[in-house]
Amino acid sequence: MTKALLGALVVLTTAAGAQQQLTLSLGTLYLPAQSRLEVPQPLVIFFHGAGGIETAAGGNRGAVLAVNFPTNSDPYVSTFLPPDAFPKMIREAEAKTNLKFGPLTLGCFSAGCGAVRTILRDEEVYGKTRGVVAIDGVYADFQGRNTPSPEQMAVWLKLSKDAIVGRKQFVLTHTDVESNAYATARLTADWLLEQVGLKRRAARESGKIAARTTAEAGGFLVKGFSGTESQQHLGQLSLIPELLRLASRR
């Protein structure tokens, strides 16, 4: 890999070709070679992806914006609570690149899914979003015994229903990591499947990280993985490139 610095723009040359890297106020924007750019430019925005999203950006034909906060979900939620916070981030990216971005694909891992849940409450942003990838991170507070908060799950349920009828694409994964403090990704996935009337079936996958179960209808896909430890949770990061490609093909 070679790297050249042009003002605030870093140009990376990898085996996949030239890639531009631009630092924004809240994240890092990755762009493919200028010759491959389209206008308007589809944009993947991924929250809490760490190195996994950088790998995905290297093989992605479109633009990728990575937003990473080194902490729990609270900053992801509070940062994007102000109604103009997310549109402002998009405007900054457009101003610094002289490009227009859209449609959007939102992705998140673990705590980063708090940002997606908050952002999608905005109807205008929701309308511009064609797909969502949520990796082992759709969490919620409990309401009653083993029941996730319907209020916090509302946007995920809406997204699930829209995906089933083909209006959106929604790929969701979970492990079996447990917690008594909040509804885990496994519990919230179970709740969503119950609400939309879908059943799991055994998955026929092989490999180091292979899904154990799957449920699918239209553009909605839930992949369940075994594992109750942080190692299995963090291992989901390696699925980012695959799941983004899967979402884009659906």
C-alpha positions as CSV (number, residue, x, y, z in Angstrom):
1,M,0.0,0.0,0.0
2,T,1.2,3.5,-0.8
3,K,-0.1,6.8,0.5
4,A,0.0,10.4,-0.7
5,L,-1.3,13.4,1.1
6,L,-3.1,16.1,-0.9
7,G,-4.3,18.8,1.4
8,A,-6.9,17.1,3.8
9,L,-7.3,14.2,1.3
10,V,-5.3,11.1,1.7
11,V,-5.0,8.9,-1.4
12,L,-4.3,5.2,-0.7
13,T,-3.2,2.9,-3.4
14,T,-4.1,-0.7,-2.6
15,A,-4.3,-4.0,-4.5
16,A,-7.9,-3.0,-5.4
17,G,-6.9,0.3,-6.8
18,A,-6.8,3.9,-5.7
19,Q,-8.8,4.9,-2.7
20,Q,-9.2,8.4,-1.2
21,Q,-9.6,8.9,2.5
22,L,-11.0,12.2,3.9
23,T,-11.3,13.1,7.6
24,L,-14.7,14.6,8.6
25,S,-15.8,16.0,11.9
26,L,-17.5,12.8,12.9
27,G,-15.8,10.1,10.9
28,T,-13.7,9.1,7.9
29,L,-14.9,9.1,4.3
30,Y,-13.5,6.5,1.9
31,L,-13.9,7.1,-1.9
32,P,-13.0,4.9,-4.8
33,A,-10.9,6.2,-7.7
34,Q,-12.4,9.3,-9.3
35,S,-12.9,7.5,-12.6
36,R,-15.4,5.2,-11.0
37,L,-17.5,7.8,-9.2
38,E,-21.1,8.2,-10.1
39,V,-23.4,11.2,-9.4
40,P,-25.3,10.9,-7.2
41,Q,-23.0,8.6,-5.3
42,P,-24.5,5.8,-3.2
43,L,-23.2,6.0,0.3
44,V,-22.6,3.4,3.0
45,I,-22.4,4.8,6.5
46,F,-21.2,2.4,9.1
47,F,-21.2,3.0,12.9
48,H,-18.7,1.2,15.2
49,G,-17.2,-0.9,12.5
50,A,-13.5,-0.5,13.5
51,G,-11.2,-2.3,11.1
52,G,-14.0,-4.3,9.6
53,I,-15.4,-1.3,7.7
54,E,-12.0,-0.2,6.5
55,T,-11.7,-3.7,4.9
56,A,-15.1,-3.3,3.3
57,A,-14.2,0.2,2.0
58,G,-11.2,-1.2,0.2
59,G,-13.4,-3.5,-1.9
60,N,-16.4,-1.3,-2.2
61,R,-17.2,0.5,-5.5
62,G,-19.0,3.3,-3.8
63,A,-18.4,5.7,-1.0
64,V,-18.1,4.5,2.6
65,L,-18.3,6.8,5.7
66,A,-17.0,5.2,8.9
67,V,-18.1,6.6,12.3
68,N,-16.3,5.1,15.3
69,F,-16.6,6.2,19.0
70,P,-14.4,4.2,21.4
71,T,-17.2,3.6,24.0
72,N,-20.7,2.3,24.6
73,S,-23.9,3.3,22.8
74,D,-24.6,6.5,24.7
75,P,-22.5,8.8,22.4
76,Y,-23.9,7.2,19.3
77,V,-27.4,8.1,20.5
78,S,-26.7,11.5,22.0
79,T,-24.6,12.7,19.0
80,F,-27.5,12.1,16.6
81,L,-30.4,13.2,18.8
82,P,-30.3,16.8,17.5
83,P,-32.5,16.7,14.3
84,D,-29.8,18.4,12.2
85,A,-26.8,16.3,13.3
86,F,-27.1,13.6,10.7
87,P,-28.0,15.9,7.7
88,K,-25.1,18.1,8.8
89,M,-22.7,15.2,8.5
90,I,-23.9,14.5,5.0
91,R,-23.7,18.1,4.0
92,E,-20.1,18.3,5.2
93,A,-19.2,15.2,3.2
94,E,-20.8,16.7,0.1
95,A,-19.2,20.1,0.6
96,K,-15.7,18.6,0.9
97,T,-16.0,16.3,-2.1
98,N,-18.2,18.3,-4.4
99,L,-20.5,15.3,-4.7
100,K,-24.1,14.5,-4.0
101,F,-24.7,11.3,-1.9
102,G,-27.7,9.0,-2.1
103,P,-29.3,6.6,-1.7
104,L,-28.0,5.6,1.7
105,T,-27.2,2.2,3.3
106,L,-26.7,2.3,7.0
107,G,-24.7,-0.3,8.9
108,C,-23.8,-0.8,12.5
109,F,-22.1,-3.2,14.9
110,S,-22.9,-3.5,18.6
111,A,-23.2,-0.1,20.3
112,G,-23.2,1.6,16.9
113,C,-26.8,0.4,16.3
114,G,-27.9,3.0,18.8
115,A,-27.0,5.6,16.2
116,V,-29.0,3.9,13.4
117,R,-32.0,3.6,15.6
118,T,-31.9,7.3,16.5
119,I,-31.2,8.4,12.9
120,L,-34.0,6.4,11.3
121,R,-36.6,8.1,13.5
122,D,-36.3,11.0,11.1
123,E,-38.8,10.3,8.3
124,E,-36.9,12.1,5.7
125,V,-33.7,10.2,6.4
126,Y,-35.7,7.0,6.6
127,G,-37.0,7.7,3.1
128,K,-33.5,8.2,1.7
129,T,-32.3,4.9,3.2
130,R,-32.6,1.9,1.0
131,G,-31.0,-0.7,3.3
132,V,-29.7,-1.4,6.8
133,V,-27.2,-3.9,8.1
134,A,-27.4,-4.4,11.9
135,I,-24.7,-6.7,13.3
136,D,-25.2,-8.2,16.8
137,G,-26.3,-4.8,18.2
138,V,-30.1,-4.3,18.2
139,Y,-30.4,-3.8,21.9
140,A,-33.2,-2.4,24.0
141,D,-34.2,-1.7,27.6
142,F,-36.5,-4.3,29.2
143,Q,-40.2,-3.5,29.5
144,G,-41.5,-6.2,31.8
145,R,-40.0,-9.6,32.0
146,N,-37.8,-10.5,29.0
147,T,-39.7,-8.1,26.7
148,P,-37.8,-5.4,24.8
149,S,-39.2,-1.8,25.0
150,P,-41.7,-1.5,22.1
151,E,-40.8,2.2,21.9
152,Q,-37.1,1.5,21.3
153,M,-38.0,-1.4,18.9
154,A,-40.5,0.6,16.9
155,V,-38.1,1.7,14.1
156,W,-36.7,-1.8,13.8
157,L,-40.2,-3.2,13.5
158,K,-41.1,-0.7,10.9
159,L,-37.9,-1.5,8.9
160,S,-38.6,-5.2,9.2
161,K,-42.1,-4.8,7.8
162,D,-41.0,-2.5,5.0
163,A,-38.2,-5.0,4.0
164,I,-40.6,-7.9,3.9
165,V,-42.8,-6.1,1.3
166,G,-39.7,-5.0,-0.7
167,R,-39.5,-1.3,0.2
168,K,-36.3,-1.7,2.2
169,Q,-33.4,-4.1,2.7
170,F,-32.7,-5.2,6.3
171,V,-30.0,-7.7,7.2
172,L,-29.7,-8.4,11.0
173,T,-27.4,-10.8,12.8
174,H,-27.1,-11.9,16.4
175,T,-25.0,-14.1,18.7
176,D,-26.3,-15.8,21.9
177,V,-24.4,-13.3,24.2
178,E,-26.6,-12.9,27.3
179,S,-27.3,-10.0,29.7
180,N,-29.6,-9.3,32.6
181,A,-29.2,-5.5,32.1
182,Y,-30.9,-5.2,28.7
183,A,-32.6,-7.1,25.9
184,T,-29.8,-8.6,23.9
185,A,-29.6,-8.9,20.1
186,R,-30.9,-12.5,20.3
187,L,-33.9,-11.4,22.4
188,T,-34.8,-8.5,20.1
189,A,-34.4,-10.6,17.0
190,D,-36.8,-13.2,18.5
191,W,-39.2,-10.3,19.3
192,L,-39.1,-9.0,15.7
193,L,-39.6,-12.4,14.2
194,E,-42.6,-13.0,16.4
195,Q,-44.1,-9.6,15.5
196,V,-43.8,-10.3,11.8
197,G,-44.7,-14.0,12.0
198,L,-41.5,-15.5,10.7
199,K,-39.9,-18.8,11.9
200,R,-36.3,-19.7,12.0
201,R,-34.9,-22.6,10.1
202,A,-31.5,-24.3,10.3
203,A,-28.9,-22.6,8.2
204,R,-26.7,-24.6,5.8
205,E,-23.5,-22.6,6.1
206,S,-19.9,-23.6,6.7
207,G,-16.7,-21.8,7.6
208,K,-15.1,-20.3,10.7
209,I,-18.0,-18.0,11.4
210,A,-21.2,-19.7,10.1
211,A,-24.8,-18.9,10.9
212,R,-26.7,-21.6,12.8
213,T,-30.2,-20.3,12.0
214,T,-31.8,-18.1,9.4
215,A,-35.2,-16.4,8.8
216,E,-36.1,-14.6,5.6
217,A,-38.9,-12.9,3.8
218,G,-38.6,-10.4,1.0
219,G,-35.8,-8.1,1.8
220,F,-35.7,-9.0,5.5
221,L,-33.0,-11.5,6.6
222,V,-32.1,-12.6,10.2
223,K,-28.9,-14.7,10.7
224,G,-28.4,-16.3,14.1
225,F,-24.9,-17.3,15.3
226,S,-23.8,-19.4,18.2
227,G,-21.5,-18.0,20.9
228,T,-22.0,-16.4,24.3
229,E,-18.6,-14.8,24.8
230,S,-17.1,-11.5,23.7
231,Q,-14.8,-13.3,21.3
232,Q,-17.8,-14.5,19.3
233,H,-19.4,-11.0,19.5
234,L,-16.2,-9.3,18.2
235,G,-15.8,-12.0,15.5
236,Q,-19.0,-10.6,13.9
237,L,-16.8,-7.6,12.7
238,S,-15.3,-9.9,10.1
239,L,-18.8,-10.3,8.5
240,I,-19.1,-6.6,7.6
241,P,-17.9,-6.9,3.9
242,E,-20.0,-10.0,3.3
243,L,-23.2,-8.6,4.8
244,L,-22.9,-5.2,3.0
245,R,-22.5,-7.1,-0.3
246,L,-25.5,-9.3,0.7
247,A,-27.6,-6.2,1.4
248,S,-26.7,-4.6,-1.8
249,R,-27.6,-7.6,-3.9
250,R,-31.0,-8.1,-2.3
